[in-house]
Amino acid sequence: MTDDKTAPWSKPAHRKKGRRRSAVSDRWFDSQLNRLYGDVVEEPLPDDLLSLIEKLKAPRPDKK
């Protein structure tokens, strides 16, 4: 039986060998994601997708 403190699933995913990512590396990672995907995020949604979302948001009649 393993001790919970030594079980691999007990450690947060962002920790490696007892170290936590620094705020600087977090900012760097965020800026790289923004550089890669910023333009895509700012694009408008296609009308077909907006229509589908509206249909999904509409109340459904009760099933009996």
N, C-alpha and C positions, 0 to 999 in steps of 0.2 A: 504494500500500500504506500502511496506517495503522500508526502506532506504538501498541503495546499500552497505553502510558501515556495516550494520548489517545483510545483507543477508548471509546465510551459504555458498552459492556458491561463494561469493566474497573473501573468505579467501583461501590462498594456502593450498594444501592438507597436507604439511609437518608441518603446524603450529597447535598447540593444546594449547588452553588457552593462546594465545599470545606469546608462547615460540617457538623458532626455535631450531631444533636439533643442537647439538654442532658438531664441526668438529671431535671430538673424537668419538662420536657415529656413525658418517658417516664412519669413518675409520674402526671402529669395524664391522659395518654392511657389508662393502665391503670385509673385510677379511673373514667374515663368509661365504659370498656367494662364494668367491674364494676357500675356503676350501671345500665347498660342491660340487661345480660344476667345479672346475679348471681342473680336469682330463678329464671330459666329453668334455670341450671346446677344449682341446688339441688333442683329437682323430681325425684321418683323416676322411673325408667324404667318405661314400661308393661310389663305382663306379656308381651304379645305380642313386644315387642322383646327382652326378656330370654330368652325361649324361643328366638328366632331366633339370638341370640348363642351360647347353649348348643349349638344344633345345629351352628353353624359351628365351634365349638371341638372338637367330638367328632371322634375319628379316623375317617378315611374308609377303607373297604376298598380295597386295591390294585386298580387297573384293569389288566386283562390283555387 
